[in-house]
C-alpha cells in the first residue's frame, strides 16, 4: 500500500472504509481527504486541491443519491396513502 494511504500509526484508509462498511462514494471521500497533501511534491498544492475536489465530487454524488432515494420513498408512501 502506498504511503499516502497509510497513517504514521500504520492505519490504512481501506481498513477504515471496510470497518465502517462505507459505500463507494463515502469510501472515496475518505480516501481523497486522507490522501490530500500526501501525494506528489509538497510545494505543489495543486495535487492537494485536486484530491479535495475529488472528495467534494464524491460527496455531491452521495448527497444527490440520498435526495433521490428520499424522494422515491416519499412518492411511494404518497401512492400508498391514496
Phi, psi and omega per residue, in radians:
X1 nan 2.407 3.139
X2 -1.149 2.622 -3.115
X3 -1.091 -0.486 -3.117
X4 -1.327 -0.004 3.044
X5 -1.968 0.218 -3.059
X6 -2.336 2.446 3.088
X7 -1.446 2.964 3.073
X8 -1.091 -0.415 3.132
X9 -1.511 0.011 3.103
X10 1.541 0.147 3.117
X11 -1.418 2.245 3.124
X12 -1.757 2.513 -3.120
X13 -0.967 -0.749 -3.106
X14 -1.027 -0.615 3.124
X15 -1.170 -0.681 3.100
X16 -1.157 -0.801 -3.138
X17 -1.033 -0.781 -3.139
X18 -1.223 -0.689 -3.132
X19 -1.067 -0.646 3.140
X20 -1.603 0.001 -3.123
X21 0.888 0.867 -3.107
X22 -1.361 2.537 3.093
X23 -1.314 -3.140 -3.063
X24 -0.979 -0.897 -3.105
X25 -1.072 -0.860 -3.097
X26 -1.163 -0.624 3.082
X27 -1.106 -0.720 3.117
X28 -1.225 -0.560 3.051
X29 -1.035 -0.875 3.133
X30 -1.059 -0.804 -3.108
X31 -0.998 -0.877 -3.053
X32 -1.276 -0.595 3.078
X33 -1.153 -0.757 3.137
X34 -1.178 -0.594 -3.106
X35 -1.376 -0.416 -3.057
X36 -0.956 2.201 3.106
X37 1.490 -0.024 -3.101
X38 -1.943 -0.134 -3.090
X39 -1.971 2.367 3.137
X40 1.539 -2.856 -3.114
X41 -1.477 2.443 -3.095
X42 -1.004 -0.630 -3.075
X43 -1.319 -0.181 3.111
X44 -1.660 1.585 3.133
X45 -1.233 -0.233 -3.133
X46 -1.092 -0.624 3.093
X47 -1.123 -0.735 3.135
X48 -1.131 -0.793 3.123
X49 -1.096 -0.741 3.140
X50 -1.059 -0.743 3.111
X51 -1.120 -0.715 3.123
X52 -1.183 -0.612 3.073
X53 -1.158 -0.660 3.077
X54 -1.110 -0.750 3.105
X55 -1.056 -0.764 3.119
X56 -1.082 -0.711 3.115
X57 -1.054 -0.805 3.110
X58 -1.147 -0.621 3.100
X59 -1.132 -0.752 3.117
X60 -1.130 -0.668 3.076
X61 -1.102 -0.722 -3.133
X62 -1.161 -0.742 3.107
X63 -1.100 -0.761 3.106
X64 -1.046 -0.797 3.125
X65 -1.042 -0.807 -3.123
X66 -1.113 -0.685 3.102
X67 -1.130 -0.748 3.119
X68 -1.117 -0.720 3.109
X69 -1.107 -0.748 3.118
X70 -1.084 -0.744 3.121
X71 -1.127 -0.658 3.086
X72 -1.101 -0.727 3.136
X73 -1.136 -0.763 3.139
X74 -1.082 -0.797 3.138
X75 -1.126 -0.659 3.118
X76 -1.126 -0.736 3.119
X77 -1.183 -0.645 3.109
X78 -1.113 -0.672 3.095
X79 -1.152 -0.662 -3.138
X80 -1.193 -0.572 -3.117
X81 -1.321 -0.250 -3.097
X82 -1.386 nan nan
